[in-house]
Amino acid sequence: MIQNKITSIYYVLVALISLIPFPWWYYSVGQIVTIEDSPFQVLIYFLGTRLLLSDVLTFLLTAFRLYVFIIAVGYAIQAMRGNPKIFSTMFWFPVLYILDPILIYVLFKFVPTLLGVPIQYPFFLWGTETFTANVRGGQAVAEVVSYPTITYWMALATAVLYPFSRWEIRKSKRSLKP
Protein backbone atom coordinates (compact mmCIF):
# COMPACT_ATOMS: atom_id res chain seq x y z
CA MET A 1 0.00 0.00 0.00
CA ILE A 2 1.27 3.46 -0.91
CA GLN A 3 1.63 5.77 2.07
CA ASN A 4 1.77 9.58 1.93
CA LYS A 5 -0.18 9.79 -1.33
CA ILE A 6 -0.12 13.58 -1.68
CA THR A 7 3.61 13.71 -1.00
CA SER A 8 4.26 10.86 -3.42
CA ILE A 9 2.23 12.56 -6.16
CA TYR A 10 4.02 15.86 -5.48
CA TYR A 11 7.47 14.29 -5.90
CA VAL A 12 6.49 12.33 -9.01
CA LEU A 13 5.17 15.54 -10.57
CA VAL A 14 8.35 17.40 -9.54
CA ALA A 15 10.42 14.70 -11.25
CA LEU A 16 8.31 15.01 -14.41
CA ILE A 17 8.48 18.82 -14.42
CA SER A 18 12.27 18.67 -14.05
CA LEU A 19 12.48 16.53 -17.19
CA ILE A 20 10.38 18.80 -19.42
CA PRO A 21 12.87 20.49 -21.78
CA PHE A 22 10.80 23.60 -22.40
CA PRO A 23 11.16 27.13 -20.99
CA TRP A 24 9.03 28.54 -18.21
CA TRP A 25 9.11 32.14 -19.40
CA TYR A 26 9.50 33.84 -22.78
CA TYR A 27 10.87 37.34 -23.48
CA SER A 28 11.48 39.09 -26.73
CA VAL A 29 12.55 42.61 -27.59
CA GLY A 30 11.58 43.30 -31.18
CA GLN A 31 12.75 39.80 -32.13
CA ILE A 32 16.28 41.22 -31.78
CA VAL A 33 16.90 39.56 -28.44
CA THR A 34 14.83 36.58 -27.33
CA ILE A 35 15.22 34.82 -24.00
CA GLU A 36 13.50 31.57 -23.10
CA ASP A 37 14.34 30.42 -19.60
CA SER A 38 13.57 28.08 -16.75
CA PRO A 39 15.53 26.99 -13.68
CA PHE A 40 16.98 24.26 -15.90
CA GLN A 41 17.87 26.10 -19.10
CA VAL A 42 18.51 29.54 -20.55
CA LEU A 43 18.17 30.03 -24.28
CA ILE A 44 19.34 33.42 -25.51
CA TYR A 45 18.94 34.36 -29.16
CA PHE A 46 20.37 37.44 -30.85
CA LEU A 47 18.88 38.14 -34.29
CA GLY A 48 17.63 34.55 -34.43
CA THR A 49 20.99 32.95 -33.62
CA ARG A 50 21.40 31.12 -30.34
CA LEU A 51 24.33 32.47 -28.36
CA LEU A 52 27.09 30.18 -27.13
CA LEU A 53 26.56 31.66 -23.66
CA SER A 54 23.09 30.11 -23.52
CA ASP A 55 24.53 26.68 -24.39
CA VAL A 56 27.09 26.99 -21.59
CA LEU A 57 24.45 28.11 -19.07
CA THR A 58 22.07 25.34 -20.13
CA PHE A 59 24.86 22.77 -19.84
CA LEU A 60 25.56 23.91 -16.28
CA LEU A 61 21.86 23.97 -15.40
CA THR A 62 21.48 20.42 -16.69
CA ALA A 63 23.38 19.27 -13.60
CA PHE A 64 20.78 21.02 -11.46
CA ARG A 65 17.99 19.41 -13.52
CA LEU A 66 19.48 15.97 -12.86
CA TYR A 67 19.90 16.77 -9.16
CA VAL A 68 16.24 17.77 -8.82
CA PHE A 69 15.10 14.72 -10.76
CA ILE A 70 17.16 12.26 -8.70
CA ILE A 71 16.12 13.82 -5.38
CA ALA A 72 12.45 13.89 -6.42
CA VAL A 73 12.46 10.23 -7.51
CA GLY A 74 14.26 9.17 -4.33
CA TYR A 75 11.93 11.17 -2.11
CA ALA A 76 8.87 9.81 -3.96
CA ILE A 77 10.04 6.27 -3.22
CA GLN A 78 10.73 7.17 0.42
CA ALA A 79 7.27 8.77 0.74
CA MET A 80 5.60 5.70 -0.74
CA ARG A 81 7.43 3.54 1.79
CA GLY A 82 6.23 5.68 4.69
CA ASN A 83 9.42 7.66 5.28
CA PRO A 84 8.66 11.03 3.65
CA LYS A 85 11.32 13.71 3.27
CA ILE A 86 11.00 17.44 2.67
CA PHE A 87 12.36 19.03 -0.52
CA SER A 88 11.00 22.53 -1.04
CA THR A 89 13.11 23.68 -4.01
CA MET A 90 10.42 23.01 -6.59
CA PHE A 91 7.88 24.77 -4.43
CA TRP A 92 9.93 27.95 -4.21
CA PHE A 93 11.09 28.07 -7.84
CA PRO A 94 7.66 28.52 -9.45
CA VAL A 95 6.48 30.81 -6.67
CA LEU A 96 9.53 33.06 -6.85
CA TYR A 97 9.76 32.82 -10.64
CA ILE A 98 7.17 35.56 -10.76
CA LEU A 99 10.14 37.79 -9.88
CA ASP A 100 11.61 37.06 -13.33
CA PRO A 101 9.76 39.97 -15.02
CA ILE A 102 10.99 42.26 -12.25
CA LEU A 103 14.60 41.19 -12.89
CA ILE A 104 14.08 41.89 -16.59
CA TYR A 105 12.73 45.32 -15.61
CA VAL A 106 15.97 46.05 -13.76
CA LEU A 107 17.95 44.88 -16.79
CA PHE A 108 15.99 46.98 -19.30
CA LYS A 109 15.63 49.99 -17.03
CA PHE A 110 19.21 50.47 -15.89
CA VAL A 111 21.51 48.94 -18.51
CA PRO A 112 20.23 51.15 -21.38
CA THR A 113 20.50 54.18 -19.07
CA LEU A 114 24.15 53.31 -18.41
CA LEU A 115 24.65 53.22 -22.18
CA GLY A 116 23.00 56.62 -22.57
CA VAL A 117 19.74 55.30 -24.06
CA PRO A 118 17.02 55.82 -21.46
CA ILE A 119 13.82 53.89 -22.16
CA GLN A 120 10.52 53.67 -20.38
CA TYR A 121 9.90 50.09 -19.28
CA PRO A 122 7.00 49.06 -17.02
CA PHE A 123 7.74 47.56 -13.64
CA PHE A 124 5.86 44.38 -14.52
CA LEU A 125 5.28 43.37 -18.12
CA TRP A 126 3.07 40.44 -18.98
CA GLY A 127 1.96 40.27 -22.59
CA THR A 128 2.96 42.56 -25.45
CA GLU A 129 3.79 46.25 -25.39
CA THR A 130 5.44 48.67 -27.78
CA PHE A 131 8.29 50.79 -26.45
CA THR A 132 9.88 53.89 -27.85
CA ALA A 133 13.31 55.26 -26.98
CA ASN A 134 15.05 58.39 -28.20
CA VAL A 135 18.44 57.45 -29.58
CA ARG A 136 20.78 60.14 -30.90
CA GLY A 137 18.03 62.34 -32.21
CA GLY A 138 16.00 59.46 -33.68
CA GLN A 139 13.40 57.16 -32.31
CA ALA A 140 13.72 53.42 -31.82
CA VAL A 141 10.53 51.40 -31.53
CA ALA A 142 10.43 47.80 -30.32
CA GLU A 143 7.69 45.36 -29.44
CA VAL A 144 8.43 43.71 -26.12
CA VAL A 145 6.82 40.37 -25.31
CA SER A 146 6.90 38.66 -21.91
CA TYR A 147 4.77 35.77 -20.74
CA PRO A 148 4.88 32.51 -18.79
CA THR A 149 4.60 29.28 -20.76
CA ILE A 150 2.39 26.27 -20.09
CA THR A 151 5.39 24.57 -18.47
CA TYR A 152 5.51 27.35 -15.87
CA TRP A 153 1.82 26.91 -15.10
CA MET A 154 2.36 23.15 -14.70
CA ALA A 155 5.23 23.80 -12.29
CA LEU A 156 3.13 26.29 -10.34
CA ALA A 157 0.22 23.83 -10.19
CA THR A 158 2.62 21.21 -8.82
CA ALA A 159 3.85 23.71 -6.21
CA VAL A 160 0.29 24.02 -4.92
CA LEU A 161 0.58 20.42 -3.67
CA TYR A 162 3.60 21.24 -1.50
CA PRO A 163 1.75 22.77 1.50
CA PHE A 164 -0.64 19.79 1.48
CA SER A 165 2.37 17.47 1.35
CA ARG A 166 3.87 19.19 4.40
CA TRP A 167 0.56 18.85 6.22
CA GLU A 168 0.40 15.14 5.30
CA ILE A 169 3.97 14.60 6.56
CA ARG A 170 3.21 16.33 9.88
CA LYS A 171 0.02 14.35 10.27
CA SER A 172 1.81 11.02 9.61
CA LYS A 173 4.60 11.87 12.08
CA ARG A 174 2.07 12.73 14.78
CA SER A 175 0.28 9.43 14.28
CA LEU A 176 3.57 7.56 14.76
CA LYS A 177 4.22 9.10 18.19
CA PRO A 178 3.18 6.90 21.12
Backbone as CSV, one residue per row, in Angstrom:
resi,resn,N_x,N_y,N_z,CA_x,CA_y,CA_z,C_x,C_y,C_z
1,MET,0.846,-1.197,0.000,0.000,0.000,0.000,0.884,1.251,0.000
2,ILE,0.513,2.208,-0.825,1.273,3.458,-0.906,0.866,4.366,0.256
3,GLN,1.866,4.824,0.988,1.627,5.768,2.071,1.939,7.174,1.566
4,ASN,1.482,8.174,2.267,1.768,9.577,1.932,1.460,9.865,0.457
5,LYS,0.214,9.685,0.074,-0.184,9.786,-1.333,0.043,11.183,-1.913
6,ILE,-0.306,12.214,-1.174,-0.124,13.579,-1.683,1.361,13.870,-1.885
7,THR,2.168,13.486,-0.911,3.608,13.711,-0.997,4.206,12.918,-2.148
8,SER,3.765,11.689,-2.319,4.257,10.859,-3.420,3.896,11.476,-4.772
9,ILE,2.662,11.923,-4.911,2.230,12.563,-6.163,3.030,13.834,-6.403
10,TYR,3.232,14.620,-5.349,4.016,15.855,-5.479,5.408,15.555,-6.030
11,TYR,6.103,14.587,-5.456,7.468,14.289,-5.898,7.512,13.678,-7.295
12,VAL,6.539,12.871,-7.648,6.488,12.326,-9.011,6.287,13.465,-10.004
13,LEU,5.389,14.392,-9.687,5.174,15.544,-10.568,6.413,16.435,-10.651
14,VAL,7.113,16.624,-9.540,8.355,17.400,-9.538,9.374,16.730,-10.463
15,ALA,9.484,15.412,-10.375,10.417,14.696,-11.251,10.043,14.895,-12.711
16,LEU,8.755,14.817,-13.025,8.310,15.006,-14.410,8.561,16.440,-14.891
17,ILE,8.256,17.415,-14.053,8.483,18.820,-14.416,9.964,19.064,-14.675
18,SER,10.828,18.454,-13.874,12.265,18.670,-14.047,12.776,18.091,-15.365
19,LEU,12.067,17.138,-15.925,12.484,16.529,-17.189,11.964,17.258,-18.426
20,ILE,10.970,18.102,-18.261,10.384,18.798,-19.417,11.403,19.804,-19.963
21,PRO,11.799,19.645,-21.226,12.871,20.489,-21.776,12.380,21.803,-22.396
22,PHE,11.348,22.366,-21.840,10.802,23.595,-22.396,10.954,24.739,-21.396
23,PRO,10.990,25.971,-21.892,11.155,27.125,-20.994,9.903,27.387,-20.163
24,TRP,10.134,28.114,-19.075,9.034,28.535,-18.210,8.553,29.936,-18.578
25,TRP,9.457,30.752,-19.102,9.111,32.139,-19.399,9.728,32.526,-20.734
26,TYR,9.039,33.391,-21.461,9.496,33.841,-22.781,9.581,35.361,-22.785
27,TYR,10.681,35.890,-23.319,10.875,37.338,-23.481,11.377,37.591,-24.887
28,SER,10.953,38.688,-25.441,11.483,39.089,-26.734,11.443,40.607,-26.818
29,VAL,12.508,41.168,-27.364,12.554,42.609,-27.591,12.702,42.804,-29.093
30,GLY,11.578,43.056,-29.753,11.580,43.298,-31.182,12.176,42.166,-32.004
31,GLN,12.138,40.969,-31.493,12.754,39.803,-32.133,14.265,39.987,-32.346
32,ILE,14.820,41.015,-31.720,16.276,41.217,-31.781,16.932,40.324,-30.745
33,VAL,16.429,40.423,-29.524,16.903,39.563,-28.440,15.703,38.772,-27.938
34,THR,15.878,37.457,-27.852,14.833,36.578,-27.330,15.456,35.720,-26.235
35,ILE,14.755,35.636,-25.118,15.219,34.818,-23.999,14.091,33.871,-23.623
36,GLU,14.417,32.593,-23.566,13.497,31.569,-23.098,14.202,30.883,-21.935
37,ASP,13.611,30.967,-20.742,14.344,30.417,-19.600,13.464,29.629,-18.647
38,SER,14.154,28.842,-17.848,13.566,28.079,-16.755,14.704,27.859,-15.755
39,PRO,14.422,27.265,-14.609,15.526,26.985,-13.683,16.524,25.968,-14.242
40,PHE,16.159,25.323,-15.348,16.985,24.255,-15.895,17.626,24.588,-17.239
41,GLN,17.290,25.725,-17.816,17.873,26.104,-19.101,17.695,27.591,-19.338
42,VAL,18.606,28.144,-20.119,18.512,29.535,-20.545,18.883,29.558,-22.018
43,LEU,17.919,29.933,-22.850,18.171,30.030,-24.283,18.128,31.504,-24.658
44,ILE,19.243,32.017,-25.139,19.345,33.422,-25.514,19.633,33.487,-27.012
45,TYR,18.781,34.205,-27.718,18.935,34.364,-29.164,19.179,35.832,-29.481
46,PHE,20.118,36.083,-30.357,20.368,37.438,-30.853,20.209,37.393,-32.363
47,LEU,19.218,38.131,-32.871,18.880,38.136,-34.293,18.659,36.714,-34.823
48,GLY,17.987,35.897,-34.019,17.632,34.549,-34.430,18.703,33.493,-34.242
49,THR,19.898,33.893,-33.828,20.990,32.948,-33.622,21.191,32.712,-32.133
50,ARG,21.205,31.433,-31.751,21.400,31.117,-30.335,22.842,31.401,-29.947
51,LEU,23.008,32.098,-28.839,24.325,32.465,-28.357,25.001,31.295,-27.652
52,LEU,26.306,31.215,-27.787,27.088,30.181,-27.129,26.915,30.264,-25.613
53,LEU,26.773,31.462,-25.089,26.555,31.661,-23.659,25.350,30.864,-23.168
54,SER,24.283,30.846,-23.947,23.095,30.105,-23.516,23.359,28.607,-23.485
55,ASP,24.181,28.108,-24.405,24.527,26.682,-24.386,25.349,26.338,-23.146
56,VAL,26.263,27.211,-22.781,27.088,26.986,-21.590,26.213,27.017,-20.337
57,LEU,25.342,28.013,-20.230,24.452,28.108,-19.070,23.519,26.896,-18.983
58,THR,22.965,26.484,-20.113,22.071,25.338,-20.126,22.815,24.066,-19.748
59,PHE,24.048,23.929,-20.207,24.861,22.771,-19.840,25.050,22.719,-18.324
60,LEU,25.368,23.864,-17.733,25.562,23.911,-16.277,24.247,23.639,-15.532
61,LEU,23.156,24.161,-16.051,21.859,23.971,-15.400,21.329,22.538,-15.555
62,THR,21.868,21.817,-16.522,21.477,20.418,-16.687,21.868,19.607,-15.458
63,ALA,22.974,19.943,-14.841,23.378,19.265,-13.601,22.329,19.507,-12.516
64,PHE,21.820,20.724,-12.436,20.779,21.025,-11.459,19.497,20.259,-11.796
65,ARG,19.167,20.173,-13.081,17.993,19.414,-13.520,18.097,17.959,-13.053
66,LEU,19.263,17.358,-13.269,19.475,15.967,-12.859,19.396,15.813,-11.341
67,TYR,19.958,16.781,-10.626,19.897,16.770,-9.160,18.441,16.772,-8.686
68,VAL,17.644,17.678,-9.223,16.240,17.771,-8.817,15.508,16.479,-9.163
69,PHE,15.757,15.952,-10.349,15.096,14.716,-10.763,15.445,13.555,-9.830
70,ILE,16.723,13.378,-9.549,17.163,12.263,-8.701,16.614,12.392,-7.285
71,ILE,16.666,13.596,-6.732,16.124,13.820,-5.379,14.618,13.554,-5.371
72,ALA,13.902,14.061,-6.381,12.447,13.887,-6.416,12.059,12.410,-6.528
73,VAL,12.759,11.663,-7.376,12.459,10.235,-7.506,12.763,9.512,-6.191
74,GLY,13.903,9.799,-5.603,14.262,9.170,-4.335,13.282,9.501,-3.236
75,TYR,12.873,10.761,-3.156,11.933,11.167,-2.112,10.531,10.604,-2.371
76,ALA,10.165,10.427,-3.644,8.872,9.810,-3.961,8.858,8.368,-3.456
77,ILE,9.945,7.660,-3.692,10.044,6.270,-3.223,9.999,6.226,-1.696
78,GLN,10.733,7.122,-1.052,10.726,7.170,0.416,9.326,7.488,0.950
79,ALA,8.627,8.415,0.296,7.272,8.768,0.743,6.328,7.583,0.583
80,MET,6.457,6.866,-0.519,5.597,5.700,-0.742,5.849,4.611,0.294
81,ARG,7.062,4.543,0.781,7.427,3.542,1.787,7.091,3.988,3.212
82,GLY,6.605,5.213,3.371,6.227,5.679,4.694,7.297,6.478,5.409
83,ASN,8.344,6.869,4.692,9.418,7.658,5.282,9.603,8.956,4.468
84,PRO,8.609,9.843,4.511,8.657,11.028,3.650,9.747,12.021,4.066
85,LYS,10.307,12.674,3.080,11.322,13.710,3.269,10.764,15.025,2.738
86,ILE,11.428,16.113,3.110,10.996,17.441,2.669,12.020,18.005,1.691
87,PHE,11.529,18.417,0.523,12.358,19.030,-0.522,11.546,20.176,-1.107
88,SER,11.851,21.389,-0.683,11.005,22.526,-1.044,11.471,23.308,-2.266
89,THR,12.564,22.915,-2.876,13.109,23.677,-4.006,12.076,23.906,-5.096
90,MET,11.379,22.861,-5.490,10.422,23.009,-6.586,9.104,23.629,-6.142
91,PHE,8.973,23.912,-4.870,7.877,24.773,-4.427,8.286,26.227,-4.621
92,TRP,9.489,26.557,-4.176,9.930,27.949,-4.212,10.228,28.450,-5.614
93,PHE,10.760,27.603,-6.482,11.089,28.069,-7.836,9.888,28.648,-8.578
94,PRO,8.788,27.922,-8.722,7.660,28.521,-9.450,7.068,29.727,-8.736
95,VAL,7.048,29.680,-7.410,6.479,30.807,-6.665,7.340,32.057,-6.845
96,LEU,8.648,31.893,-6.724,9.535,33.057,-6.849,9.841,33.413,-8.306
97,TYR,9.497,32.545,-9.221,9.762,32.816,-10.640,8.965,34.012,-11.134
98,ILE,7.942,34.369,-10.404,7.171,35.557,-10.761,8.046,36.809,-10.662
99,LEU,9.190,36.684,-9.964,10.144,37.793,-9.881,10.926,37.976,-11.184
100,ASP,10.868,36.990,-12.068,11.607,37.062,-13.326,11.297,38.335,-14.117
101,PRO,10.029,38.715,-14.292,9.760,39.966,-15.020,10.335,41.192,-14.311
102,ILE,10.426,41.125,-12.993,10.993,42.256,-12.250,12.500,42.341,-12.493
103,LEU,13.171,41.190,-12.569,14.601,41.189,-12.894,14.841,41.721,-14.302
104,ILE,13.966,41.371,-15.228,14.077,41.891,-16.595,13.856,43.408,-16.592
105,TYR,12.946,43.874,-15.747,12.726,45.316,-15.611,14.023,46.013,-15.211
106,VAL,14.707,45.462,-14.219,15.973,46.049,-13.764,16.972,46.068,-14.919
107,LEU,17.039,44.965,-15.654,17.948,44.880,-16.791,17.638,45.941,-17.841
108,PHE,16.365,46.045,-18.242,15.992,46.978,-19.304,15.857,48.424,-18.832
109,LYS,15.754,48.627,-17.554,15.629,49.986,-17.032,17.002,50.638,-16.829
110,PHE,17.949,49.870,-16.289,19.213,50.467,-15.887,20.355,50.275,-16.879
111,VAL,20.415,49.150,-17.558,21.510,48.941,-18.512,21.433,49.941,-19.671
112,PRO,20.271,50.141,-20.315,20.232,51.149,-21.376,20.572,52.560,-20.869
113,THR,20.182,52.872,-19.641,20.502,54.180,-19.071,22.014,54.340,-18.927
114,LEU,22.686,53.267,-18.519,24.147,53.314,-18.415,24.795,53.535,-19.780
115,LEU,24.137,53.059,-20.818,24.653,53.217,-22.177,24.200,54.526,-22.817
116,GLY,23.449,55.324,-22.067,23.000,56.619,-22.567,21.746,56.550,-23.413
117,VAL,20.977,55.468,-23.293,19.743,55.305,-24.059,18.605,55.024,-23.083
118,PRO,18.095,56.054,-22.421,17.018,55.821,-21.455,15.735,55.380,-22.159
119,ILE,15.107,54.354,-21.635,13.824,53.894,-22.160,12.832,53.799,-21.018
120,GLN,11.578,53.843,-21.369,10.516,53.670,-20.385,10.073,52.218,-20.439
121,TYR,10.255,51.513,-19.347,9.899,50.093,-19.283,9.039,49.895,-18.052
122,PRO,7.886,49.218,-18.174,7.002,49.059,-17.016,7.614,48.137,-15.970
123,PHE,7.213,48.356,-14.741,7.739,47.560,-13.638,7.426,46.077,-13.823
124,PHE,6.254,45.778,-14.339,5.857,44.383,-14.516,5.182,44.260,-15.878
125,LEU,5.825,43.546,-16.780,5.281,43.371,-18.120,4.845,41.931,-18.314
126,TRP,3.616,41.759,-18.709,3.066,40.444,-18.976,2.197,40.585,-20.214
127,GLY,2.675,40.130,-21.332,1.960,40.275,-22.591,2.846,40.973,-23.610
128,THR,2.240,41.860,-24.393,2.961,42.559,-25.450,2.757,44.055,-25.304
129,GLU,3.857,44.793,-25.404,3.792,46.253,-25.391,4.800,46.802,-26.380
130,THR,4.523,47.996,-26.864,5.442,48.667,-27.776,6.153,49.768,-27.011
131,PHE,7.481,49.802,-27.150,8.286,50.791,-26.453,9.019,51.668,-27.439
132,THR,9.171,52.916,-27.039,9.876,53.891,-27.850,10.997,54.490,-27.015
133,ALA,12.167,54.630,-27.647,13.305,55.261,-26.982,13.921,56.267,-27.942
134,ASN,14.346,57.394,-27.387,15.047,58.390,-28.195,16.527,58.044,-28.211
135,VAL,17.049,57.842,-29.412,18.435,57.446,-29.577,19.103,58.389,-30.567
136,ARG,19.998,59.226,-30.066,20.784,60.145,-30.899,19.930,60.925,-31.898
137,GLY,18.878,61.502,-31.389,18.026,62.338,-32.212,16.963,61.580,-32.981
138,GLY,17.009,60.272,-32.990,16.004,59.456,-33.675,15.184,58.692,-32.664
139,GLN,14.250,57.957,-33.185,13.404,57.161,-32.314,13.552,55.688,-32.666
140,ALA,13.691,54.868,-31.640,13.720,53.416,-31.816,12.439,52.854,-31.219
141,VAL,11.777,52.000,-31.973,10.528,51.399,-31.529,10.712,49.878,-31.512
142,ALA,10.305,49.260,-30.421,10.429,47.802,-30.316,9.196,47.237,-29.623
143,GLU,8.775,46.086,-30.098,7.693,45.361,-29.445,8.321,44.414,-28.429
144,VAL,7.901,44.542,-27.184,8.434,43.708,-26.115,7.352,42.721,-25.702
145,VAL,7.742,41.449,-25.657,6.817,40.374,-25.308,7.362,39.649,-24.085
146,SER,6.499,39.386,-23.130,6.897,38.661,-21.915,5.697,37.891,-21.405
147,TYR,5.877,36.565,-21.267,4.775,35.773,-20.738,5.276,34.428,-20.229
148,PRO,4.547,33.855,-19.257,4.885,32.508,-18.786,4.357,31.477,-19.789
149,THR,5.030,30.341,-19.850,4.600,29.276,-20.756,3.751,28.257,-20.000
150,ILE,3.199,27.314,-20.717,2.388,26.266,-20.095,3.224,25.451,-19.110
151,THR,4.516,25.312,-19.390,5.391,24.568,-18.472,5.467,25.268,-17.122
152,TYR,5.510,26.603,-17.133,5.514,27.349,-15.869,4.226,27.072,-15.085
153,TRP,3.094,27.118,-15.782,1.815,26.908,-15.096,1.733,25.496,-14.525
154,MET,2.318,24.527,-15.226,2.356,23.153,-14.701,3.220,23.092,-13.444
155,ALA,4.358,23.777,-13.468,5.234,23.797,-12.293,4.545,24.495,-11.116
156,LEU,3.842,25.577,-11.396,3.128,26.289,-10.335,1.988,25.432,-9.775
157,ALA,1.294,24.721,-10.646,0.223,23.827,-10.188,0.795,22.722,-9.296
158,THR,1.966,22.216,-9.649,2.624,21.210,-8.818,2.998,21.805,-7.463
159,ALA,3.458,23.052,-7.467,3.853,23.712,-6.213,2.679,23.853,-5.248
160,VAL,1.474,23.920,-5.777,0.287,24.023,-4.920,0.155,22.790,-4.025
161,LEU,0.660,21.648,-4.483,0.583,20.425,-3.671,1.538,20.445,-2.478
162,TYR,2.581,21.259,-2.549,3.602,21.236,-1.498,3.055,21.502,-0.096
163,PRO,2.266,22.553,0.130,1.751,22.769,1.503,0.910,21.586,2.003
164,PHE,0.151,20.962,1.093,-0.641,19.795,1.479,0.272,18.607,1.807
165,SER,1.378,18.511,1.077,2.369,17.474,1.350,2.970,17.671,2.741
166,ARG,3.317,18.898,3.063,3.872,19.193,4.400,2.868,18.839,5.485
167,TRP,1.613,19.168,5.251,0.560,18.847,6.216,0.445,17.330,6.383
168,GLU,0.490,16.605,5.253,0.400,15.143,5.297,1.586,14.546,6.072
169,ILE,2.776,15.089,5.853,3.974,14.597,6.563,3.831,14.843,8.065
170,ARG,3.405,16.035,8.448,3.208,16.331,9.876,2.175,15.397,10.495
171,LYS,1.092,15.208,9.772,0.021,14.347,10.266,0.531,12.915,10.447
172,SER,1.303,12.416,9.500,1.811,11.024,9.609,2.823,10.892,10.737
173,LYS,3.621,11.925,10.980,4.601,11.873,12.076,3.903,11.918,13.430
174,ARG,2.826,12.672,13.511,2.069,12.729,14.784,1.409,11.391,15.098
175,SER,0.948,10.721,14.047,0.281,9.432,14.276,1.271,8.329,14.673
176,LEU,2.559,8.544,14.394,3.573,7.564,14.760,4.034,7.708,16.208
177,LYS,3.805,8.886,16.807,4.219,9.104,18.194,3.343,8.297,19.139
178,PRO,3.966,7.704,20.157,3.183,6.896,21.123,2.318,7.740,22.025
